[in-house]
Amino acid sequence: MPKLKFLFHLKNKYCIVLVLALFPFSSYSFDLSGNNLPYFYAISDSNLNKVKIKENLIHSALYGSNAIRIQAALTLAELVFKDSGDYRIVSEVCSSLLDDGLTESALLEHLLESYYLMEDYRSLVSAVSKYAASQTSSGTVIESSQEIEYYSFLAELYEDNNSAADDFRELLVRNPASEFIVDAYRHIQEFEVELPFSTVLLVEFKIQLFNREYVSAGRTMIQLLNIQKETLIDTLDNGFIVDNVILTPVIFDEMYRIANISGKGFKFLTFIEEFLILPSLAGYEPGEVYTYEFIAGLYETAGYLKRRKGNFADASDLFIKGLPFVTGRKHEKMLWYWYNSLLRYSPEKAAGQIGLLTDKWTDPDYFSDVLTELATFFVQQGQWTVIRELLDVIQVSGPDESISKYAYLTARAGMESYINISKKEITRLMALSYESGFGIASGLYYRILSGNYLKIFDIRELPWMFNKSINRYPIPVYPGMEGSEELVFGWLEYKQPMEAYNYLMNNSFSDNSLVRRTALKLSESGEFAASIRLLSRYSRIDGFNLNKSDLELIYPDAYKSEIFKISEKEKLKWYVFTALVREESHFQRDVRSSAGAIGLSQLMPATAADVAERLRVANYDLKDAAINLEFGGWYLGNLIRRTDILCDALFAYNGGLTRVRRWREEYTDLSDDLFLEAVPFKETSQYGRKLLVSSVIYGYLYEGISSNEIINLFYRN
């Protein structure tokens, strides 16, 4: 037997202990235990060969703390699969962890994959029976995944293929088109399993989707819908409850995705509308014969298709009819689509239904964006009384950001004499706006403006900027797995801050000191975006109270020397330009947006080419920090010179100068802050809010500048 195979024959752990006891582990400090150290050596020591790396990973996977055991096993599996190595190592390590009660689904995925790659189907069958959907003594169940369902199907196929046709159909309706589906069909063909015609069509549809043959997929879906229609009619005619449906949430989603591309959207919609009326034709209510999941899928997909055609009135009607058949997050989603469709059809009708919306929502924050759209419409129309009436409804249970917004707008309407309210009422509304301003980003916008009006803060003190109840709707923190703190600590000690970041973002963590240390390490290594996102997320957790050091990481003065130099040259306020770069790119030099904007100041190639010509720069790279900042600074300075208004220049940076000029002509009577509320591009108006907040925080943090000074820089009146 080869030496490597002998070393890793994990059936006898005592042999492994003896061998691994001879490892030349160096001395260590801090709080990392000896059994955990090999994992960190494996991921950080570039001088180790692959054999030694595997040895270290196996040791920590077998004998480390639980959180580190999992990471070591997953890293080992990735290494082995990448090199097409000895899959037996992976199977024995993963089964060892699963036997010890660790229920990470990735462990089971790797275990099943290793048996499959070894063509050890007997062990695959045994592992599925032993671990898939198994429950530990603590009641924890391994969470299923598409990979686990796929390997479970193969296990059933190899164990007893008498039910293979039904099992395969279940795999198809529960999982989206993927390589797993294609491979499962290959096995079905190898076993010569006879499939019903509907299942053959369904797998054809999935394979066509996987191969991006959308027109063919559309034609196949029409055939499937015809079969579904016949099934529904036959079942209802016989007086039975319908439980044999092809249209599951996964299939509905895939159907909608190809509706336009395939050119079959209208036909899809016609079928769905027929399915909705079939029960009444047979003398039933849909809820008597259809499952709630099926009814919800019909209403939801029909609503989506109507929206896509621009028929928002019918779409809103479909969504509200489907609402009784959904719960939880699906309820909030369908309620949002109802209200958003109603808003697009008739903002006046949406305003009239605000009471119904507030009665039905369970998560008000989910609806802050549609309430923002509603406010924009009535600001554009100058219907300030309606905004005041909407505030009366939402201030009881609405989203904090929306309450802050509507209270500020109502107060400003009074100040501009658009509505008749007393100065005392204006002050009350400003106080309501201030107290409702939660968050650390755009949610602070109205808090800053109303606080400036009230003159109730001192720039030398931090608390005025952030509401003490910033975590009113906190992210829950779950008990950490044994060894979690050591895992994060080790990543930081061994210069793997992005590993710590990914772990902390996916597992709400209770050790605030390690969260802060991770953010600091990320910032020091130039990963500003990750540092910003990490602390921004944890600011919503109970007990995580932001301090000045946290703010300096969330709002770092990255590229300080370059930004100062360019700001001085272009006569910009450095904190405004820094705020722009932060909001544009989070200081990521290589980032490219979906629209094609590049680099720190997110310049479009055409814009950059024009700037380069004006600056007489022949060759340039927009991923070069100095060049990108130079071009972005010149472009912003040029916009300020052409508009003479900072807020308009910033709007133009995002939405284009021509549009801003057109908007100004349309809303010429509005003051600058209210003009922002009328800007029809949501992205541009939100961009303006973020930049004011960031500018105020940068000015406060690094120079002690009052918010009043910065607000007056942004807005003339």
N, C-alpha and C positions, 0 to 999 in steps of 0.2 A: 504493500500500500504506500502511495507517495506520502512524503513527510507532511505536506500541507493538509492532506485529508486526515491523517492521523491526529494532527494537532486540533483539528476542528470537529472531531467526532464527538458531538455534544451529548450523545447518549450517556456518557460518563463524565459528569461535571467535576468529579474529584480529580480526574486526570488533568482537566483544564486548569484547576486551581494550582496544581503542582507545577505545570508548565509556566503559567502566567506569573507565578510567584517569583520567577527568575527574571522578569522584565526589568530592565535598567531604569526604573522610574526615578526621575530626579527629585530632589527635595522641593517642597512647595510651601508657600505661605498662605495667608488668608484662611478661608473656611472651606476649601475644596478637599473632600475626602479622597483617600487613595484610590478607591474603586471608581470614582468619577473622573479622575485626572486623565486616564488613557483616552477618553473620548475627546477631551480638549487638545491633547497632543495630536490626535489623529486629524483633527480639522484645522490645526494651526501650524504644525511643523512641516515645512516644505522639504526637509531633508529625509523624511521617512519614506521608505519604499512601500509599495502597495501591500506586500505581505505584512509588514509591521503595522500599517494603518488598519488592516483587517483584524489583526491580533488585538490591537488597542480597542477597536470598536466592539469586538466580541466580549472582551473583559467587562467593559462598562455596561454593555447590554445585559449581561448575566448578573452582575453584582453591584451595579451602581444604584443610585436613588431612582425612584420610579420615573420621574420626568426625564432624567438623563438616560435611563435604560431605553425609553421609547425613541429618543432622538438618536441614540447610538445605533439602534436596530434599523431605523429608517435610513440613516446615512449609509450603513452597511449594505442595505438592500439596493439603494441607488447605485452604489459603487459596483456591486456584483452584476446587476442588470445591465449597466452601461458597458461592462467588459464581457458580457456573456460568460460569466464565471461559474463557480461551483454553486448552483442554486440550492444544494442541500444545506449549505451554511445558513442561508436565509431562512429556509423552512424550519430548521431546528432552533434558531434564535427566536424567530417570531412565535413559534408554538410554545417555547419556554415562557415568553412574556405573557401570552394569552392564558396559559395554564396558571400563571400567578395572579390572574384576575385583572390584568390591564386591558381595557376595552377600547383602545384606539383603533378605529376602523381601518386605518392605513396598515396596521400590523396584519390584520386578517386579509386585506387586499394583497399584500406582498406574500403572505403565506400561500394563498390560493394560486397566485400567479407563479410562484416557484414550483409548485406541484404540477401546474399545467405545462410549464416550460420543460420540466423533466419528463413529461408524459406519464407521470405517476398518478393515474386517474383513480386508483383505489384510495390513495392517501387524500386526494382531492375530495372524494365522496365522504371519507371519514371526517375531514376537517370541517366541511360544510355542516355535517350532522352535529359535530361537537361544538362549533363556535358560532356559526351564523345564527343570529337572533337569539343567542344564548344569554341567559340572565345570571348575573353574579349574585353572591349572597347579599350584597348591598342593594340589589334591585336594578343595577345599571345594565343596560342592554347595548351591545355593539351596534352603533348606528349603521344602517344599511347604505349602500351606494350602488351606482350603476355597475361598477366592477364586481362588487360582491354578488349582486343579482345575476350577473352574467356567469360567474363561476358556479353559483348555486344551480343555475340552469344546466350547465355542463355536467355537474355532479349527478343531477337527477337523470340526465340523458344517459350517462354511462352506467348508472346503477340500475335503472329500469325505464326503458324508453316507451313503455306502453302509454304514458300520459304526455309524451314529448310534444305532441301537436298542441295540446292545451297549454302546456308550460311555455312553449315558444310564443304562442299568441299573447300570453300574459306578459312576457318579456317585452314584446313589441309595443303593447299599449301603455306600458308603465315607464318606458325609457325612450329618450330622444334618439334620433338617427345618429349612429356612431360606428366606429370600427368594430366595436363589440357586437353590434347587431349583424354586421356583415360576416364576422367570424362565426357567430352562432349559427347563421344560416348555412355556412359551409359544413358545419358539423351535422346539421339536420340532413343535408344532402348526402353526407357520408353514410349516415345510418339509414338512408332511404326511407325516412319518415314521410308518410302520406299526410299532406296538409289540406285542410278545406280551402276552397277557392278564395274565400274572403281573407284567409291568412296569407295565401300566396300573394294576393293583391297588396296586402298590408306590408309585407316584407319588400315587395317591389317598390312601393312608395318610399319606404325608409332608405333603401339602397339608392334610389333616384335622388332623394334629398342629400344623402351623404356625398354623392357624386356631383351635386349641384346641377342636376338635370331638372330644373324647376318646371319647365313646360310639360315634360313627361309626368312629373310628380302631380301636377294639376290635373291632368287627364286621368291618372290613376285614382286620385282622390274623388273625382266625380263618380267613378265606378264604385268606390267604397261607399259613397253617400247613397247611391242607388240601392246597394245591398242593405245599408242601415235602414233606409226607408221601408223596404220590404219586410225586414225583421220587425220593425216597430208596428207596422200595420197588422201583420200576422199575429203578433203577441197581443195587441190590444183587441183584435177581433175575437180572440179566444178568452178574453177576460183575465189575462195574466199581468202581473207586475213585470215591467221591463227590466231585465238585468243583463241582457246580452247586448252590450253596446260597444261599438268600436271607438266611438268618440269620447276618449278620456281627456283630462286636462292637457296631457302631453300632446295628443293628436290635435286637439283644438288649437294649441299654440303653434304647432307646425303648419296647420292649415292656414291660419291667419298670416303666418310669416311668408307663405308663397302666394297669397291671394293675388296681389298685384303683379308679381313677377310672372306668374303663370297665365295671367289674363283670365282667371276663373273666379275672381272675387264675387261677381254678380251671381253666378250659378251657385257658389258656396252659400251665399246669403239666402237665395231662394229655397234651398234645401232646409236650412236651419229654421226659416220662418214656417215651413211646412211642418217640421218636427214639433214646433211649439204649439201648433193648432191641432195636431193629430189626436191628443187625448180628448179634447172637447168634442171632436167629431165622433168619438167612441163613447161619449157620455161621462167622461171623467175630468177631474182637475189634474193638471200636470203633477202636482205633488202626491197624488194618489197612486200613480203608476210609474213615474220616473223617480230615480234617486235625486236627492237634492244636488249632488255633485254634477249630474248630467244636466239638470235644469239650469243651474248656475252657468255651466259651460255654454249652453245654448244662448242664454241672454247676453252673457259677456262677449262671446265671439260675434254675435249679431250686432251688438252695440259697437264693437271695434270696427266692424266692416262698414257700418253706417257712418261712423266718424270719418273713416278714411275717404268716403265719398262726399264728405262735407255736409251730411244730413244730421246736424247736431240735435235737432228737435226730436227726431225718431230715436236717435242714440240715447238721449237722456231718458226717454220713456222706457227703453229696453233695460237700461241699467237700474232704474228705480224698481222695475218689476222683478228683476233678478235679486234685489237686495235681501228679501226674506230668506233666501236659500243659501246664504253664506254667513260665515262667522269669522271672528278673529281678524287677522290682517287682510284676508280676502274681503271682509265686510268693509273695512276702511278703504280698500282699493276701489271697490265697485261704487261706494258712496262718493269717492273723489271723482271718478269718471262721470257719474251722474251730474254732479254739481259743475264740473268743468265743462261738460257738454252743454248744460243749461246756460252757463255763462257765455259760451261761444255763440249760442243761438240767440240769447237775449239777456244782456246784463241786467235789464230792469226786472225780468222775471227771476233771475238769480237772486237779486236783492230781495225780492218778495218772498223767496223760499229760504232765507237765511235762518229763520226760526226752525224749520224742519231739519236743516243741516245740523244746527247745534244740538237739537234733540237726539239725533241719531249718531253723532260722532262719539267715539270713545277715546281717540287720540287727537286732540285739537291741533297739535303741531303738524300733523300730516296734511293739514289744509291751509297752512300759512301762505303757500304760493298762490292758491286760487283767490284767497282774500286780498293778496297784493294786486292781482290782476283786476279784481273788482274795484279796488280803490283807484287804480290807474284810470279805468274807464270814467269814473265819476269826476275825477280831477280834470280829465280832458274835457268833459262836458260842463264843468263848472257847477256841478250839482252837489254843493257842499252840505246842504241839508240832509241829503241821503247818506252821506258819509257819517254825519252825526247820528242819524237813526240807526245805521249799522253798528256803530260803536255801542249804542245802548243795548243791543242784542248780544254782541260777542264779548263784552267786558266781564260778563258773569263767568263764562267757562271757555273763552276763546284762547287761541295761541298767544303767548305773552308778546311775541314779536308783533303780531297783528294788533293787539290792544295798544301797544306802545305807538305803533304807526298811526292808527286811527285817532288816538287821543291827540297826538301831535298835529295831525292834519286838521282836526276840528279846532284846536286852539289857534293854529295859524290862520284858519279861515276867519275866526273871530278877530284876530289882530288885523287882518286885511279888510275887515268890514264886509266880508262875503256873507256872513251870518251875524245875527244880532245876539251876542252873548256878553256878559259882564266881564270886567277885568278879573274879578274874583273867580269866575268860572274858567277863564283862560288859565289862571294860575293852578286851579284844581286839575285841569286837564293836563297841563305840563307836568304836574307832580305824578299823575297817573302814568303818563308816558315814561317818565324817569324811573318810576318804581317797577314798571313792567319790562324794562329793557334788559333782557337776559342775554348771556352768551359772551363770546370774546371776538366775534367777527362782525358781520353786518347787523346782528341783533343789537349791537351797542350804538348803532347810528342815531336812533331817535333818543336814546338815553343821553348821549353826548349833547345833542342839539337842545333837548328840553332842560338838561342840567345847566347848559350855558345860559339859557333864558332865566332860570331860577336863581342862578349865582349861588348855588348851595355847596359847591365843592372847593377844595383847596388843592392846587396842583402839586403841593408838596406831599400830599398823602395819596396813597394808592386806592383806598376803598371807593372814592367817589366814582371811579371809572367802572368798577365791576360790582354788580348787585351781589349782595352776600348770599342770595339764594340762586346763584348761577346754576347749581345742580338741582333745581326743583324737580326735573324729570331725569334722574340720574341713571347712568348705565349700571346695571347690577354687577356686583363683584362676587364671583363664585370661589369657594374654597380652593386654594391652589393644590395641585398634586404634590405629593411628597417629593422634595428635591427641586421644585420650581424655582425657588429663590437662588439655589446653588447653580442651577442651569443658566439663569440670566446673568448671575455674577460671573460665572466662568466664561461666558461669551464675551463679556466686557473685558475681563482680564486677559483673554487670549485674542483680543483685537478682532472680534466678530460682532460689531455693534448692529449690523443689519439683521443678523440672526436673532439678536435680542429684540430688535424692533418688531420683526414679523411675529415673534412669539407673543409679545406684549399687546400687539394690535389684535391678535386672535384669541387671547385669553385674558380677560379683565383681571388685573393684578392688584393685590392689596398693599404691596410694599412700595410706598411712594418714593422712598429714597432710591431704590433701584430704577424706578421709572425715570426719575430726574437724572440719575447718573447716565442712563442709556441715552437720554435726550442730549446731554452734554457731550458724550462721546460721539454721537452722530454729528453734532454741530462741529466739533473739533476736527472730524474727518471729512468735512465738507458736504455731508449729507443733510443739508439744511431742510429740505422738504420733509424728510422722514422725521426729523426732530420737531418741526412745526406740527405735523400731523399727530405725532404721538402725544405731545403735551396738550394739544387742542382736544384730543379725544378724552384724555384723563381729567381734563378740567370739568367734565360732566359727571364725575364720580364723587359720591358723597365722601367728604373728608379730605378731598384734594383741593386745598385752598391755594390759589395762585399767589405767588410772591413776586417780587421784582426780578429775581433771577429767572423765574419761569418765563416772565414776559420778555426778557432779553433773549431767550431761546426761541420763543414763539415769534418774536419780532427782532430777528438778529440784524446787526449792522454789517452784514456780509458785503464783501467787495467795497469796503468803506473808502479806501484811498482812491479807487477808480471813480466811484460815484461822486465823492467830494470834488475831485478834479473836474469832472465833466459838468457837474452842477454849477461850479464857479464859472466855467467857460461859457455855458449856455444861459447863465443868469437864472438858474432854477433853485428852488429850495431843496436842499439835499434830502430832507425827510420826505418830501413829496415824491421825488424821483426814486428814493429807496422803497417807498410804499408801492409805487407803480411796479417796480421790478419784483417785489415780493408777491403782489397779487397776480402778476402776469405769469411768473414761472416758479415761485417759491425758491428762487435762486438756483435753479437747475440749468446748467450751461448747455446741455445737450438736448433739452426737451423740445419736442416738436408736437404742435397741437394737431387735432384732427383736420383743422382748416389749412394746415401747412405753415403756421407761424413758427419761427425758430428762435431758440436761445433765451437768454436772460430777459430781454425786453420784448420778446415775442413779436418779431418783425416778419411780415410777409415778404417773400422773396422779391416781389415787384416793388414794394415800398423800399426795401433795402437797396435795390438796384438804383432807384431814383435818388436816395440819400447818398449813395456812393458816388454817383455822377456829380452831385452838387458839392460833395467834399473832395472830389477829384481823387478818389481811391480806386485804383484799377483792379487790384486783386484783394479779395477779402474772404473770410470764413465766418459765417454768423454764429458758429459754435465757439469761436474765440471770444472770451469774456470781454476783453478790452474793446474789440471792434464792435461787438453787439451793443455794449453800453454806450459807446461813442455814437453809434448810429441812432440808438433809441433816444439818447439825450438830445441830440440835434433835432430829431423829428418832433419830440415833445416841445422843445423850445420854439421851433418853427410854428407849431400849432398855436402856442400861446401868443406869439407875435401876430398871427393872422386873426385870432379871435379876440385878444385882449381880455379874455375872461378865463381863469384857470379851469373852472368846472367844465366850460364848453370845450376847452382844449383836451381835457381828459376824456370827455364823452366822445370827441372826434377821434382820439387815439384808439378807442374801442370800436366805435360805430361808423366812423368816416365823417369828414368835415362837411361834405355836401348834405348828408342827412341831418346833421346838427343844425345847419343853417335853415333847412326846410322846417325842422321842428320849431326853431325859434320864431320863424315867420308865422307858424300856426298858433303858437302859444305865447305870443309876444307880451301879453299883459301879466304873465305870471312872474313872481320873484324867482330868483335862481333856485332856491331850495324846493319850491313848488314846481318849477319847471322840470326838475329831476323826476318828480312824481308823475309827470305827464309824458315823459319819454316813452314812446311805444315799444322800444326794444327792451325786453326784460333784462337781457344780459347787460345792456349799457347802463340802465338805471341802477342795477345791482352793483355794477362795476364802480359807479360813482360813490355809492354808499361805502363799499369796502375801502376805497381809496381815502375817503375822508377819515374813516375810523383808523386806518393804518397810519395816516399822516399825523393824526392827533396823538396816537400812542408813540410813534417814533419821536415826535417833537417833545412829548412829555418825558419819555424815558431817558433820552440822551442829551437834552438841552434844557429841560424844565420849562418849555414854552407853554403858555396857556392855551387851552382849547379855543378860547374866544379869538385869539390871534389867528389861529389856523382856519377856523370857520370863516372869519372875515377875508382870509386869503382866497378861500374857495368860492364864497358867495358874496356878491357885492351888497346885497340888501337882506 
